[in-house]
Amino acid sequence: MLAFYTQDMWWWKQRIHVSWNIALACAGFVGGVALSLVVRSTFFWGCMGAFVAIACIMYGRVLTLPLLLLGCLVVGLSYGSAHLGERGVYDEMIGRVLNVKGRVREDPSKAASGSTSLQLDTVMINGVAMPGSVFMSVRSVPGVKRGDIVEGTGEAKAGFANFPISFSLTKLDGVGRSRYGDVGRVVRDWFADKVRVVIPEPQASLGIGFLTGQKSALPSDVADSLKVAGLTHIVVASGYNLTILVRLARKVLLRVSKFLSAVSSSFMILAFVAITGLSPSMTRAGLVSGMSLLSWYYGHAFHPFVLLPVAAAITTALQPSYVWGDLGWQLSFSAFAGVMVVAPLIQAYFFGRAPPGVFRQILGETVAAHLVTIPVIALCFGVISNVAIIANLLVVPLVPLAMLLTFICGMGVVIGAPFISVVATPTSWLLEYMVGVARFVSEIPWAQSELGLPPVVWGLYVLVLCGVCCWMWRGSHYSFRGGAEGGVI
């Protein structure tokens, strides 16, 4: 009786592992930054929240978890409020004609109207350095690349998503190269030119997209087909592409040395991030890959419910605007949560402890990611893809082979290997098949559905999905330990 009283009646005095305290603290911080859009806080209250959070982590018991969450929520509110205060300088600029200068952060993208969209950081407006990044829409200007310094004049308009201000159809006054240039982009474009020597378009751009995450080189019709088919994730810089490369580097050298395997995988992560650029999804993927690799080297594995909030908090601290409206960041983390949490539960509940094969794993991960990202996509675009699962099953299993063959073709041209056409021909066939699948499924009349539902409905959808996950967890008794080693990171 006394044992029962001690274990069950005083459960709130039990100690909590520090990793769970950190995970809850990170979740509270991200939530606070998100809420700073509607609730503001000061630096003083942020310091008080930090003091409470540190005390709760040091005490480390169940009783202090609500206080820990509240303290970190206040810290996030203070941090987000400070950054929003800095962005407030843009408010008085709306409607004025200004001179804008900045570095192109990501590959330029072309709109259907023919204009080119640029995202600029290290911004200067009328010669004054400004915080954050801005959006600029210009008439098609050939030669503008990621890492270039552009300068233009245009009318400032209200911002959107994570951009505090935008400039539409700006007249460019000059385009130049930054002092050190974007070495990763230069290497990528150089290798892409080699691939195009032996592989025709649009197959070459698709293969390059697999290897480097360069989506902007795809023809507009192919890009639209991939979007409708739910296949965009395989050609943008994401965790899927990086997972394939890191696992390959790790497995090839593991027999030689675990240290050498870890070093080569780390180099692969850094090289891939340098080539693709620090987009929100790539920042998340590179961070998670590095954390997972580090834990693997020391014989541990991150629990998904620890890895998710920690990665989200780090990226949010680096760029708070990701939380406020960056679709790439939101989709990346929601899909990551689907693959790391929902997919394993589906496998364990319906198929037991038997490890899934390639087909079953891809099916489970695709369904899970689709279920979790539906609210984000529907609220942003008002439509969802009905053919994403079919298209992914037909294409995704062949992506690693397509990446390998595309790389061989590019390297064959670099070293002048004879008979490279022997590899280039089947590579072109494989890539043409993938393009054909995307075009075929995207042309099906019911390929997309409009879902103009209010946010409250999607809030209920998330609650139901969480309830179903709890039901599957209780029914399968699945342990998430080691979850970061499986699936797409």
Secondary structure as GFF3:
##gff-version 3
##sequence-region A 1 489
A	DSSP	alpha_helix	2	4	.	.	.	ID=ss1
A	DSSP	pi_helix	5	9	.	.	.	ID=ss2
A	DSSP	three_ten_helix	11	13	.	.	.	ID=ss3
A	DSSP	alpha_helix	18	35	.	.	.	ID=ss4
A	DSSP	alpha_helix	43	59	.	.	.	ID=ss5
A	DSSP	three_ten_helix	62	64	.	.	.	ID=ss6
A	DSSP	alpha_helix	65	87	.	.	.	ID=ss7
A	DSSP	three_ten_helix	88	93	.	.	.	ID=ss8
A	DSSP	beta_strand	97	104	.	.	.	ID=ss9
A	DSSP	beta_strand	109	110	.	.	.	ID=ss10
A	DSSP	beta_strand	115	125	.	.	.	ID=ss11
A	DSSP	beta_strand	128	129	.	.	.	ID=ss12
A	DSSP	beta_strand	134	139	.	.	.	ID=ss13
A	DSSP	beta_strand	148	160	.	.	.	ID=ss14
A	DSSP	beta_strand	163	177	.	.	.	ID=ss15
A	DSSP	alpha_helix	183	198	.	.	.	ID=ss16
A	DSSP	alpha_helix	203	212	.	.	.	ID=ss17
A	DSSP	alpha_helix	220	228	.	.	.	ID=ss18
A	DSSP	three_ten_helix	232	234	.	.	.	ID=ss19
A	DSSP	alpha_helix	239	254	.	.	.	ID=ss20
A	DSSP	alpha_helix	258	276	.	.	.	ID=ss21
A	DSSP	alpha_helix	280	297	.	.	.	ID=ss22
A	DSSP	alpha_helix	304	318	.	.	.	ID=ss23
A	DSSP	alpha_helix	321	325	.	.	.	ID=ss24
A	DSSP	alpha_helix	327	337	.	.	.	ID=ss25
A	DSSP	pi_helix	338	342	.	.	.	ID=ss26
A	DSSP	alpha_helix	343	351	.	.	.	ID=ss27
A	DSSP	alpha_helix	358	381	.	.	.	ID=ss28
A	DSSP	beta_strand	383	385	.	.	.	ID=ss29
A	DSSP	alpha_helix	388	395	.	.	.	ID=ss30
A	DSSP	three_ten_helix	396	398	.	.	.	ID=ss31
A	DSSP	alpha_helix	399	415	.	.	.	ID=ss32
A	DSSP	alpha_helix	421	442	.	.	.	ID=ss33
A	DSSP	beta_strand	448	450	.	.	.	ID=ss34
A	DSSP	alpha_helix	455	476	.	.	.	ID=ss35
A	DSSP	three_ten_helix	483	485	.	.	.	ID=ss36
###
